[in-house]
Amino acid sequence: MNRRDVLKGAAFGAVAAAGTVAAPAIAKERIEVNMVSTWPRDFPGLGTGAQRFAERVTAMSDGRIQITYYAAGERVKPFDSFDEVASGNAQMYHGAEYYWKGKHPGFAYFTAVPFGLTATEMNAWIRFGGGQELWDKLAGDFGVKGLMCGNTGVQMGGWFRKEIKSADDLKGLKIRMPGLGGDVMSKLGASPVSLPGGQIYENLVSGAIDATEWVGPWNDQIMKLYEAAKFYYYPGMHEPGAMLSIGMNKKWWDGLSKADQLLIEAAASMENDVMLSEYNAKNGAALKALVNEQGVKLRAFSDDVYDSFGEAADEVFEDVKKHSPLAKEIHESFVAARADIGAWAKISDQAYVSQRNRVLGL
């Protein structure tokens, strides 16, 4: 053996030995995660988005983080998802934060509130306007960490059995509308009901409720809500950019490595964008079919009705601010973001789209 062969052999042995030593040091433990949801399994958009997020985390971690997904009712009832995670019985939920407003009204701001933020405005507030920090403060008191994980965009005003020509037409209506939007309806004399998505159709068909909001044309067509009500109103004052979320047991989250936290954040942020894209891509064709094929009567709320919504919303927000210092802090942060971001949107997105549609006759 010559000197060159001896040196090559020594170098190879050193690399092999280093690899043998280093492998156990970088090996990471497999993480098992149970994820509960408020959505029916395979429900387009909401449910498939939650499932897509779970699958993405597993794929991004090369199978090291294994998420077992449970749709609504498969492990716990839809509205029990928060408690399941806060207690540590599951590590994650996917849902809408306004479902938890009974625990604290501040949660509503992290889905949507009346006369609130559009999807792009919500992203700006959460990421750069102090929204995430306030969300952490609120959810942390319950042992939960929340992240943005989906958005449906501007939602429709809802399905009604009769025309809504004035605010008086809302009096006495039993309407499915969760969150602070439901409180607005209550101020106007309606009776808001909170139902999980899987129970809306049967209640509308049976007459247990007189009206309902759900999401928008794509989801509403799939739910066949047009079979029970024909008047379809827009735009929804209650959910101008409904953000969905993953909530994680905070103790579990805090125990993750920084790398795994960033991986989950990246997967959630991606789903936040993908879901909005999917809704915007599919709502237009679905609306056309509802009107042309299912005989749906598309109506815009009148200015008078919308003004009534605004007056009632002011009353609701006053109630929220009185709840607690944290509720007041969240509301004031939201209002500041709406003013600043909304002022820019008025001369950017809104102005452009208005002129583009005028020129093109859209």
Disulfide bonds with the S-S distance in Angstrom:
none
